[in-house]
Amino acid sequence: MRHNETYEELAALQALGALEGEDARVFEAHLSDGCTRCEQILADLRVASAALAASARPVAPRPALRGEILASLEKRSPRAPRPRGNLSSSAGLAWVLAAAASLVLVFIGLDDARLRRERDNFGARNTELASRLTSAQRELARKDLRVRVLESEDIRILSLAGKDPQPEARAKVFWSEKAKRGILLAGNLERLPAGKQYELWVFDQGKPVPAGVFDVDEQGRALLESPDLSAIAAAQNFAVTVEPRGGVPAPTGPIVLIGTPAA
């Protein structure tokens, strides 16, 4: 059986010795299935009940108190057995006070557990919403970057042609010298093994500078937005090579795409 709040309520009644009949059989079967949570709740409530009963000091009750307490107990748990003996005695009053205090403790504990579950669920929903919001903000930032690059006054479009071993590959780089950023649109590229990725290079003063790694979709297409490359003096040319996944600081694999150097 799966744990739920109903079994917590049965555990509370069991701790007070007020569980009987079919409810008692259901709860015992639930414990036999190995519900450690109910076992812990039952143990804690028994300790609390015993401690409250032992700590009750003998007092002389007012005459109307007996009826008020019994009415309160019957309202909370109609099946709870009444204590034997004279309830006007100190011992009887101590039992009733302990039972009443235990019931209050039980229902406070159950309500606290419910509030904690609601808080945790709310926190989980908030975490999911925050994650979605962050993803949406990142996507908006990427789209904004594309617009700013593509609408730059100094935008330059450079075509890249395929080389062996992929002569049919094609690509274009939209480069803004002012922003020092570029967007690569590629097609007809082969899908690579799991440990490999394509890496874009920008040539600055004849030296290749890494400009991002990318994978292709089922049709061999890819879109790559370069990182901030403001450290370079100027983009003279672009190339794409096959490299280990994650990229490398200097080209090691075959060139599959290359552009014509700027004049």
Stockholm file with secondary structure:
# STOCKHOLM 1.0

chainA/1-263         MRHNETYEELAALQALGALEGEDARVFEAHLSDGCTRCEQILADLRVASAALAASARPVAPRPALRGEILASLEKRSPRAPRPRGNLSSSAGLAWVLAAAASLVLVFIGLDDARLRRERDNFGARNTELASRLTSAQRELARKDLRVRVLESEDIRILSLAGKDPQPEARAKVFWSEKAKRGILLAGNLERLPAGKQYELWVFDQGKPVPAGVFDVDEQGRALLESPDLSAIAAAQNFAVTVEPRGGVPAPTGPIVLIGTPAA
#=GR chainA/1-263 SS CCCCHHHHHHHHHHHTTCCCHHHHHHHHHHHHTTCHHHHHHHHHHHHHHHHHHHHCCCCCCCTTHHHHHHHHHHHHCTTCCCCSSCTTSHHHHHHHHHHHHHHHHHHHHHHHHHHHHHHHHHHHHHHHHHHHHHHHHHHHHHHHHHHHHHTCTTEEEEEEEECTTCTTCEEEEEEETTTTEEEEEEESCCCCCTTEEEEEEEEETTEEEEEEEECCCTTSCEEEECCCCTTSSCCCEEEEEEEETTCCSSCCSCEEEEECCCC
#=GC SS_cons         CCCCHHHHHHHHHHHTTCCCHHHHHHHHHHHHTTCHHHHHHHHHHHHHHHHHHHHCCCCCCCTTHHHHHHHHHHHHCTTCCCCSSCTTSHHHHHHHHHHHHHHHHHHHHHHHHHHHHHHHHHHHHHHHHHHHHHHHHHHHHHHHHHHHHHTCTTEEEEEEEECTTCTTCEEEEEEETTTTEEEEEEESCCCCCTTEEEEEEEEETTEEEEEEEECCCTTSCEEEECCCCTTSSCCCEEEEEEEETTCCSSCCSCEEEEECCCC
//
